[in-house]
Amino acid sequence: GARGALSSELNVPVELETAIAAALGEFLDAIVLSEEGLEPALGILQSQAARGALLPLEWVRGSGKLNLAGLGLDSRDVMGVAADLVQTQAEVMPVVDLLLGRTLIVQDRQAARRM
């Protein structure tokens, strides 16, 4: 069945909420569900002529996360890889790694420009 919106599955530090929300974009409200909940969810979307992102846990595989050590970035500028800065349950981590594993969170706009 459906677990709920991805945003409800994440524990994000207050100071990073805006950055993580921006990185996730429309996936912030994507529905995390198990495979057996997929067909009913698709039926609801179709019957209501609605759109939405569905993230069946069994189908999602995290893509390779960025390795900060190999990037040679100034550690004063980089807070970390976005996926490493949020907490969630283990079964949801592949979704987080897929959506946030290649996104860097930096201290500020000036730090982003230096990159």
C-alpha positions as CSV (number, residue, x, y, z in Angstrom):
1,G,0.0,0.0,0.0
2,A,0.8,3.7,0.0
3,R,3.1,5.0,2.7
4,G,2.5,8.6,1.9
5,A,4.3,11.6,0.5
6,L,8.1,11.4,0.3
7,S,8.2,14.6,2.4
8,S,6.5,12.8,5.3
9,E,9.2,10.1,5.1
10,L,12.1,12.5,5.5
11,N,13.7,14.0,8.6
12,V,15.4,17.2,7.4
13,P,17.3,19.6,9.6
14,V,15.4,22.9,9.8
15,E,18.3,24.9,8.3
16,L,18.3,22.6,5.2
17,E,14.5,22.4,4.5
18,T,14.6,25.0,1.7
19,A,17.6,23.5,0.0
20,I,16.2,19.9,0.2
21,A,12.8,21.0,-1.0
22,A,14.4,22.8,-4.0
23,A,16.5,19.8,-4.8
24,L,13.5,17.5,-4.7
25,G,11.2,19.8,-6.7
26,E,8.0,18.0,-7.7
27,F,9.3,14.8,-6.1
28,L,8.8,16.3,-2.6
29,D,5.1,15.3,-2.8
30,A,5.7,12.0,-4.7
31,I,3.9,9.1,-3.2
32,V,6.1,6.3,-1.7
33,L,4.4,3.0,-2.0
34,S,4.9,-0.7,-2.2
35,E,4.5,-2.6,-5.5
36,E,1.0,-3.9,-4.5
37,G,-0.2,-0.3,-4.1
38,L,0.9,0.8,-7.6
39,E,-2.1,-0.3,-9.6
40,P,-4.7,1.2,-7.2
41,A,-2.7,4.4,-7.1
42,L,-2.6,4.5,-10.9
43,G,-6.3,3.9,-11.0
44,I,-7.0,6.9,-8.7
45,L,-4.8,9.2,-10.8
46,Q,-6.5,8.1,-14.0
47,S,-10.0,8.4,-12.6
48,Q,-9.4,11.9,-11.3
49,A,-7.5,13.0,-14.4
50,A,-4.7,13.9,-12.1
51,R,-0.9,13.6,-12.3
52,G,1.5,12.6,-9.7
53,A,4.8,10.9,-9.1
54,L,4.7,7.4,-7.7
55,L,7.8,5.8,-6.2
56,P,7.3,2.0,-5.8
57,L,10.0,1.0,-3.3
58,E,10.7,-2.4,-4.9
59,W,11.4,-0.7,-8.3
60,V,13.7,2.1,-7.1
61,R,17.5,1.5,-7.1
62,G,19.7,4.3,-5.9
63,S,22.2,5.6,-8.4
64,G,25.8,6.0,-7.3
65,K,26.1,8.8,-4.8
66,L,28.8,11.5,-5.2
67,N,32.0,10.8,-3.4
68,L,33.1,14.1,-1.9
69,A,36.6,12.9,-1.2
70,G,37.2,12.4,-4.9
71,L,35.9,15.8,-6.0
72,G,38.6,17.9,-4.4
73,L,36.2,20.6,-3.2
74,D,36.8,23.1,-0.5
75,S,35.3,21.6,2.6
76,R,34.4,25.0,4.0
77,D,32.0,25.5,1.2
78,V,30.3,22.1,1.0
79,M,27.9,20.9,3.7
80,G,27.6,17.5,2.1
81,V,25.7,15.3,-0.4
82,A,22.0,16.0,0.1
83,A,21.2,12.3,0.5
84,D,23.6,12.1,3.5
85,L,22.0,15.2,5.2
86,V,18.5,13.8,5.6
87,Q,17.3,10.8,7.6
88,T,14.7,8.3,6.7
89,Q,13.9,4.6,7.2
90,A,16.3,2.1,5.6
91,E,13.7,0.9,3.0
92,V,13.3,4.5,1.8
93,M,17.0,5.2,1.4
94,P,17.2,4.0,-2.2
95,V,14.6,6.6,-3.1
96,V,16.6,9.3,-1.3
97,D,19.9,8.2,-2.9
98,L,18.3,8.2,-6.3
99,L,16.8,11.7,-5.9
100,L,19.4,13.4,-3.7
101,G,22.6,11.3,-4.1
102,R,24.1,13.5,-6.8
103,T,23.2,16.8,-5.3
104,L,25.6,18.9,-3.2
105,I,24.4,21.2,-0.5
106,V,26.7,24.2,-0.1
107,Q,26.9,26.9,2.6
108,D,25.6,29.8,0.4
109,R,25.4,31.2,-3.1
110,Q,28.9,32.5,-3.0
111,A,30.1,28.9,-2.3
112,A,28.1,27.6,-5.2
113,R,29.6,30.2,-7.5
114,R,33.1,29.2,-6.5
115,M,32.4,25.6,-7.6
